[in-house]
Amino acid sequence: MCGIVGYVGQQQALGAVMEGLRRLEYRGYDSAGVAILDGDIAVVRKAGKLANLETTLDGRELAGTTGIGHTRWATHGAPTDRNAHPHVDCTGAIAVVHNGTIENFVELRDGVEARGHRLTSDTDTEAVAHLLEEAYDGDLPAAVRSVCRLLEGSFVLVVLHREHPDLVVGARRNLPLVVGLGDGEQFLASDVTAFISHTREARALDQDQVVELRRDGVRVTDLDGNDVPGESFHVDWDTAAAEKAGYDSFMLKEIDEQPEAVSETIGGRLGADGRLHLDELSISDEDIRGFDQVFVVGCGSAYHSGLVGKYAIERWTRIPTQVEMASEFRYRDPVVHRNTLVIAISQSGETADTLEAVRHARQQRAWVMTVSNTIGSSIARESDAAFFTRGGPEIAVASTKAVMTQLAAMYLVGLHLAQVRGTRDADEVHAHYHDLATIPDLLREVLTRMDPVRKLARDISDSERVLFIGRHVGYPMALEGALKLKELAYVSAEGFPAGEIKHGPIALVEPGTPVVVIAPRHALTPKLVTNIQEVRARGARTIVIATDGDESVTPHADHLIRIPDTKSLLAPLLTLVPMQVLAAEFAIARGLDVDQPRNLAKSVTVE
């Protein structure tokens, strides 16, 4: 989950590294540090957000055109100065930054200490610096390859050595590491966002590969030292997309970007033959017609988008579909086989639990499709099919346009499966696609109606408990609304199926408890009205998200939030927005940072 940057080139490395860390701080903000090579290695690191490191660096001259940097999400060891990266060996000749978890670090740490090395941190990373010290005989890439063979777990390592002033070495296993290919300068980073202002040409490293960065180019090898061919890709968005553009926070900006993001997700999916097409598909129509079950796996908001996808897939294809937390999927030994499709949803394409679920499915010979925002990600590369949401960069930790575009993608995946299997004819597929194509304009309309939601959020911001209820596709959105509020405002927020409220959760309702009801027009609306009456009778303050023109809920709403009418199956795309705005403004009213909620990171790359 940590953010890593490496640079070799002609400009001052400190500026390039710090710029990259600013763009990667969403990956972790417990501490940060840099190592700059100029004859010797100068290491500066500081606990807390990146601003603390910037203050420490202010006025210091760290010359040098080779450097590495790190922003940390703590796993082993508290977020303190001494646990911040980079870590160095006994001689100070080697500096290492690390993302991931080294599962056998206790054994490795005990070994290097027994051999006389002195370790000064509580991290699993520091042992790697001392192992490199032992393995180094003048060939730094060879030392890195040797040490990687000793490590168990998931990791990215980026290394400097003072004897190699124009060399940065990186290695990866299971976690993302991307090379930025420049003119007379090269970059390494956890995410292309870190170097997008310098180059838009990139290459993603594959499993157990080691990269050597020098000014004039890069070399990639496997752990045996064999050269590995690879292809670069072009990043089709620029640095402006990753800036706040006048907004107070990235999250507020990204909420407003959702109409355009959905347009990008659904646009161009109809081919000249009038059929829907995915981005990359190595599954034949014959195999798709043979699927007899679908599993959808994801974490957090991705899981919620999968729950909505289940409704679409089962309605349009009649294939039994299950949705599972990716972190639980492989441990319960699910029954999957050659006629199973597993759909893995991950914004980054690097989510550790989801990646392991994908690998388990592949081991069972199931087909795997990924829904991701990241071309070249590990999950996309290890899947048989890929659907890229094209949502652009999302910097705020709490997902907004990522989950929005995942929802749109899942509708399209359901339509594609229906098209191939013949459970919906061409006219029906086109009709559903065109319904989906109206959503961006409807989202723009929703966004114009948010001022009353902002005021409401401020009015209820002293509440310590908020409940969310919904039926059918409203239930996953209740889960999502509660998650957003928990993430951002640190209050007790829970989502429930509205029909279950009387089976226990209604005990949480006290006079004044805000209850958000996701109630777009649906055949189940009369039943939902009953549920609203049940909580209101216990003193709940009802906040009802309802469709324009539906007056059945009006008498029972203390606060009414209207959304435009659309097909009931697509309503989650519209109900998402007011819940996102409510959560963000609720947190802002409490003086909290909506871009960097405590204890969280954008991409969860450790189990």
Residue pairs with C-beta under 8 A, 6 or more apart in sequence:
1 27
1 28
1 73
1 99
1 601
1 602
1 603
1 604
1 605
1 606
2 27
2 28
2 70
2 71
2 72
2 73
2 85
2 97
2 98
2 99
2 100
2 190
2 601
3 20
3 21
3 24
3 25
3 26
3 27
3 28
3 70
3 71
3 99
3 189
3 190
3 191
3 194
4 24
4 68
4 69
4 70
4 97
4 98
4 99
4 156
4 158
4 177
4 188
4 189
4 190
5 16
5 17
5 20
5 21
5 24
5 68
5 69
5 70
5 187
5 188
5 189
5 190
5 194
5 195
6 17
6 67
6 68
6 69
6 158
6 168
6 170
6 187
6 188
6 189
6 213
7 13
7 16
7 17
7 20
7 65
7 66
7 67
7 68
7 168
7 185
7 186
7 187
7 188
8 65
8 66
8 166
8 167
8 168
8 185
8 186
8 213
8 214
8 215
9 16
9 65
9 182
9 184
9 185
9 186
9 215
10 65
10 184
10 185
10 215
11 65
11 185
12 63
12 64
12 65
13 36
13 37
13 64
13 65
13 66
13 67
14 34
14 36
14 57
14 62
14 64
14 67
16 67
16 185
16 187
16 195
16 198
17 34
17 36
17 67
17 68
17 69
18 34
18 50
18 54
18 57
18 69
19 194
19 197
20 69
20 187
20 189
20 194
20 195
21 32
21 34
21 50
21 53
21 69
21 70
21 71
21 194
22 50
23 191
23 193
23 194
23 196
23 242
23 395
24 71
24 189
24 190
24 191
24 193
24 194
25 32
25 49
25 50
25 71
25 596
26 250
26 395
26 396
26 397
26 595
26 596
26 601
26 602
27 71
27 73
27 190
27 191
27 601
27 602
27 603
28 71
28 72
28 73
28 74
28 601
29 48
29 49
29 50
29 71
29 72
29 73
29 596
30 47
30 48
30 72
30 73
30 74
30 79
31 45
31 46
31 47
31 48
31 71
31 72
31 74
31 79
31 80
31 81
31 83
31 84
31 85
32 45
32 46
32 49
32 50
32 52
32 53
32 69
32 70
32 71
32 72
32 84
33 43
33 44
33 45
33 46
33 53
33 69
33 70
33 84
33 85
33 86
33 97
34 43
34 44
34 45
34 53
34 57
34 62
34 67
34 68
34 69
34 70
34 86
35 41
35 42
35 43
35 67
35 68
35 69
35 86
35 88
35 95
35 97
35 160
36 42
36 62
36 63
36 64
36 66
36 67
37 64
37 66
37 67
37 95
37 160
37 162
37 165
38 62
38 63
38 64
38 65
38 66
38 165
39 162
39 165
40 92
40 162
41 88
41 92
41 93
41 94
41 95
41 160
41 162
42 62
42 64
43 86
43 88
43 95
44 53
44 56
44 57
44 60
44 62
45 53
45 70
45 81
45 84
45 85
45 86
46 52
46 53
46 55
46 56
46 81
46 84
47 79
47 80
47 81
47 83
47 84
48 79
49 596
50 71
64 165
65 166
66 160
66 165
66 166
66 167
66 168
67 160
68 86
68 95
68 97
68 158
68 159
68 160
68 168
68 188
69 97
70 84
70 85
70 86
70 97
70 98
70 99
72 79
72 83
72 84
72 85
73 601
74 83
75 101
75 124
75 606
76 83
76 101
76 105
76 122
76 123
76 124
76 125
77 83
77 121
77 122
77 123
78 122
82 120
82 121
82 122
83 121
83 122
83 123
85 96
85 97
85 98
85 123
85 125
86 95
86 96
86 97
86 160
87 95
87 96
87 97
87 98
87 121
87 123
87 125
87 126
87 128
87 129
88 94
88 95
88 96
88 129
89 117
89 129
89 130
89 132
89 133
90 117
90 118
90 130
90 133
91 133
92 162
93 133
93 136
93 161
93 162
93 163
94 129
94 132
94 133
94 136
94 159
94 160
94 161
94 162
95 129
95 159
95 160
96 125
96 128
96 129
96 132
96 157
96 158
96 159
97 125
97 157
97 158
98 123
98 124
98 125
98 128
98 155
98 156
98 157
98 158
99 155
99 156
99 175
99 190
99 605
100 153
100 154
100 155
100 156
100 173
100 174
100 175
100 605
100 606
101 124
101 153
101 154
101 155
101 606
101 607
102 108
102 124
102 125
102 127
102 128
102 151
102 152
102 153
102 155
103 152
103 153
104 150
104 151
104 152
104 153
105 124
105 127
105 153
108 127
108 128
108 131
108 150
108 151
109 119
109 124
109 126
109 127
111 127
112 119
112 127
112 130
112 131
112 134
113 119
115 134
117 130
117 133
119 126
119 127
119 130
120 126
128 147
128 151
128 157
131 147
131 150
132 143
132 144
132 147
132 159
135 142
135 143
135 146
135 147
136 143
136 161
137 143
138 163
140 159
140 161
140 163
140 164
140 167
140 169
141 169
141 210
141 212
141 219
141 221
141 225
142 225
144 157
144 159
144 169
144 171
144 210
145 171
145 210
145 221
145 223
145 224
145 225
147 157
148 157
148 171
148 173
148 208
148 210
148 223
149 223
151 173
153 173
153 174
154 173
154 174
154 175
154 352
154 605
154 606
154 607
155 171
155 172
155 173
155 174
155 175
156 170
156 171
156 172
156 173
156 175
156 176
156 177
156 190
157 170
157 171
157 172
158 168
158 169
158 170
158 177
158 188
159 168
159 169
159 170
160 167
160 168
161 167
166 214
166 215
167 212
167 213
167 214
168 186
168 188
168 212
168 213
169 210
169 211
169 212
169 213
170 177
170 179
170 188
170 205
170 210
170 211
170 213
171 177
171 208
171 209
171 210
171 211
172 205
172 207
172 208
172 209
173 207
173 208
174 207
174 352
174 355
174 378
174 605
175 190
175 350
175 352
175 378
175 605
176 190
176 191
176 204
176 348
176 349
176 350
176 377
176 378
176 603
176 605
177 188
177 189
177 190
177 204
177 205
177 211
178 188
178 189
178 190
178 191
178 192
178 202
178 203
178 204
178 205
178 376
179 186
179 187
179 188
179 202
179 203
179 204
179 205
179 211
179 213
179 218
179 220
180 186
180 187
180 188
180 189
180 192
180 194
180 195
180 198
180 199
180 201
180 202
181 199
181 201
181 202
181 203
181 218
181 232
182 195
182 198
182 199
182 201
183 199
184 215
184 216
185 198
185 215
186 213
186 214
186 215
186 217
186 218
187 194
187 195
187 198
187 199
187 213
188 211
188 213
189 195
190 603
191 348
191 603
192 200
192 202
192 235
193 242
193 393
193 395
195 202
196 235
196 237
196 238
196 239
196 242
197 238
197 239
200 234
200 235
200 236
200 238
201 232
201 233
201 234
201 235
202 232
202 233
202 234
202 235
202 376
203 218
203 220
203 230
203 231
203 232
203 233
204 233
204 376
204 377
204 381
205 211
205 220
205 230
206 228
206 230
206 381
207 378
208 222
208 223
209 220
209 221
209 222
209 228
210 220
210 221
210 222
210 223
211 218
211 219
211 220
212 218
212 219
212 220
212 221
219 227
220 227
220 228
220 230
221 227
221 228
222 228
233 375
233 376
237 392
237 393
241 392
241 393
242 393
242 395
244 250
244 253
245 253
247 253
247 256
248 588
249 396
249 584
249 588
249 593
249 594
249 595
250 394
250 395
250 396
250 595
251 396
251 398
251 400
251 584
251 594
251 595
252 584
252 594
254 394
254 395
254 396
254 400
254 401
255 400
255 401
255 447
255 577
255 580
255 581
255 584
256 447
257 392
257 401
258 400
258 401
258 404
258 443
258 447
258 577
259 440
259 441
259 443
259 444
259 447
260 440
261 389
261 390
261 391
261 392
261 401
261 404
261 405
262 404
262 405
262 408
262 439
262 440
262 443
262 573
263 440
264 389
264 390
264 391
264 392
264 405
265 389
265 390
265 391
265 405
265 408
265 409
265 412
266 408
266 412
266 433
266 436
266 437
266 439
269 276
269 277
269 278
269 412
269 433
270 276
270 277
270 430
270 433
271 277
274 426
274 430
275 419
275 426
275 429
276 412
276 415
276 416
276 419
276 429
276 433
277 416
278 369
278 385
278 386
278 387
278 412
278 413
278 416
279 386
279 387
279 388
280 380
280 385
280 386
281 384
281 385
281 386
282 384
282 385
283 341
283 367
283 369
283 384
283 385
285 420
287 367
288 341
288 417
288 420
288 421
289 420
289 421
289 422
290 339
291 319
291 339
291 340
291 341
291 367
291 417
291 421
292 319
292 320
292 339
292 340
293 319
293 320
293 321
293 322
293 336
293 339
293 340
293 341
294 313
294 319
294 320
294 321
294 322
294 340
294 341
294 342
294 343
295 321
295 322
295 323
295 324
295 329
295 334
295 336
295 340
295 341
295 342
295 343
295 361
295 366
296 306
296 307
296 309
296 310
296 313
296 321
296 322
296 323
296 324
296 342
296 343
296 345
296 410
297 303
297 306
297 323
297 324
297 325
297 326
297 329
297 342
297 343
297 344
297 345
297 354
297 357
297 358
298 304
298 305
298 306
298 323
298 325
298 326
298 344
298 345
298 346
298 351
298 354
299 325
299 326
299 327
299 346
299 351
299 353
299 354
299 604
300 399
300 483
300 604
301 399
301 402
301 403
301 406
301 480
301 483
302 345
302 346
302 347
302 351
302 354
302 399
302 403
302 406
303 323
303 325
303 326
303 345
304 403
304 476
304 477
304 479
304 480
304 483
305 345
305 371
305 403
305 406
305 407
305 410
305 476
306 323
306 343
306 345
306 410
307 323
307 475
307 476
307 479
308 407
308 410
308 473
308 476
308 477
308 572
309 321
309 323
309 343
309 345
309 407
309 410
309 411
309 413
309 414
310 321
310 322
310 323
311 472
311 473
311 569
312 410
312 411
312 414
312 415
312 569
313 319
313 321
313 410
313 413
313 414
313 417
314 320
314 321
315 414
315 569
316 414
316 415
316 417
316 418
316 423
316 424
316 432
317 414
317 417
317 418
317 421
317 423
317 424
318 423
319 341
319 417
319 421
324 334
324 357
325 353
326 344
326 351
326 353
326 354
326 356
326 357
327 353
327 607
329 357
329 360
330 356
330 357
330 359
330 360
336 342
336 361
336 364
336 366
337 364
337 365
337 366
338 365
338 366
338 367
340 361
340 364
340 366
340 367
341 366
341 367
341 368
341 369
341 417
342 357
342 358
342 361
342 366
342 367
342 368
342 369
343 368
343 369
343 370
343 371
343 410
343 413
344 354
344 357
344 358
344 361
344 368
344 369
344 370
344 371
344 379
344 383
345 354
345 370
345 371
345 372
345 406
345 410
346 354
346 355
346 370
346 371
346 372
346 377
346 379
347 372
347 373
347 374
347 389
347 391
347 394
347 399
347 402
347 403
347 406
347 603
348 372
348 373
348 374
348 377
348 602
348 603
348 605
349 370
349 372
349 373
349 374
349 376
349 377
349 378
349 379
349 380
350 374
350 377
350 378
350 379
350 603
350 605
351 379
351 603
351 604
351 605
352 604
352 605
352 606
352 607
353 604
353 607
354 379
355 378
355 379
355 382
356 607
358 368
358 370
358 379
358 382
358 383
359 382
361 368
362 368
362 382
367 384
367 385
368 382
368 383
368 384
368 385
369 383
369 384
369 385
369 386
369 387
369 413
370 377
370 379
370 380
370 383
370 385
370 386
370 387
371 387
371 389
371 406
371 409
371 410
371 413
372 379
372 380
372 386
372 387
372 388
372 389
373 388
373 389
373 390
373 391
373 392
373 394
373 402
373 405
374 380
374 388
375 388
380 386
380 388
387 409
387 412
387 413
389 402
389 405
389 406
389 408
389 409
390 405
391 401
391 402
391 404
391 405
392 401
394 400
394 401
394 402
394 602
395 595
395 602
396 594
396 595
397 487
397 595
397 596
397 597
397 600
397 601
397 602
398 484
398 487
398 488
398 583
398 594
398 597
398 600
400 576
400 580
403 480
403 576
404 573
404 576
407 572
407 573
407 576
408 436
408 439
408 573
411 432
411 436
411 569
411 570
412 433
412 436
415 424
415 429
415 432
415 433
418 424
418 428
418 429
419 426
419 429
424 432
435 566
435 567
435 570
436 570
438 566
439 566
439 570
439 573
439 574
442 563
442 564
442 566
442 573
442 574
443 573
443 574
443 577
445 564
446 563
446 564
446 574
446 577
446 578
447 577
449 561
449 562
449 563
450 577
450 578
450 581
452 559
452 561
453 561
453 578
453 581
453 582
453 585
454 581
454 585
456 543
456 559
456 582
457 581
457 582
457 583
457 584
457 585
457 586
457 589
458 585
458 586
458 589
460 466
460 514
460 541
460 586
461 489
461 585
461 586
461 589
461 590
463 491
463 512
463 513
463 514
464 491
464 492
465 491
465 492
465 493
465 508
465 510
465 513
465 514
466 482
466 485
466 491
466 492
466 493
466 513
466 514
466 515
466 516
467 482
467 493
467 494
467 495
467 496
467 505
467 508
467 509
467 513
467 514
467 515
467 516
467 535
467 540
468 477
468 478
468 479
468 481
468 482
468 493
468 494
468 495
468 496
468 515
468 516
468 517
468 518
468 579
469 478
469 495
469 496
469 497
469 498
469 501
469 515
469 516
469 517
469 518
469 531
469 535
470 476
470 477
470 478
470 495
470 497
470 498
470 517
470 518
470 519
470 528
471 497
471 498
471 499
471 522
471 524
471 527
471 528
471 531
472 522
472 524
472 568
473 568
473 569
473 571
473 572
474 498
474 518
474 519
474 520
474 522
474 528
474 571
474 572
474 575
475 495
475 496
475 497
475 498
475 518
476 572
477 518
477 572
477 575
477 576
477 579
478 495
478 496
478 497
478 498
478 516
478 518
479 495
480 495
480 576
480 579
481 493
481 495
481 516
481 518
481 579
481 582
481 583
482 493
482 494
482 495
483 493
483 495
484 579
484 580
484 583
484 584
485 491
485 493
485 582
485 583
485 586
486 492
486 493
487 583
487 597
487 600
488 583
488 584
488 586
488 587
488 592
488 594
488 597
489 583
489 586
489 587
489 590
489 592
490 592
490 597
490 598
491 586
494 505
494 508
496 505
498 517
498 527
498 528
498 531
499 527
499 531
501 531
501 534
501 535
502 531
502 534
506 534
506 535
506 538
509 515
509 535
509 538
509 539
509 540
510 538
510 539
511 538
511 539
512 539
512 540
512 541
513 539
513 540
513 541
514 540
514 541
514 543
515 535
515 540
515 541
515 542
515 543
516 543
516 544
516 545
516 579
516 582
517 528
517 531
517 532
517 542
517 543
517 544
517 545
517 553
517 557
518 545
518 575
518 579
519 525
519 528
519 529
519 532
519 544
519 545
519 546
519 550
519 553
520 545
520 546
520 547
520 550
520 563
520 566
520 568
520 571
520 574
520 575
521 546
521 547
521 549
521 550
521 565
521 568
521 571
522 528
522 568
522 571
523 568
525 550
525 552
525 553
526 552
528 553
529 552
529 553
529 556
532 542
532 544
532 553
532 556
532 557
533 556
535 542
536 542
536 556
536 558
541 558
541 559
542 556
542 557
542 558
542 559
543 557
543 558
543 559
543 561
543 582
544 553
544 556
544 557
544 559
544 560
544 561
545 561
545 563
545 575
545 578
545 579
546 553
546 554
546 557
546 560
546 561
546 562
546 563
547 562
547 563
547 564
547 565
547 571
548 562
548 563
548 564
548 565
549 565
553 560
554 560
561 578
563 571
563 574
563 575
563 577
563 578
564 574
566 573
566 574
584 594
587 594
587 597
588 594
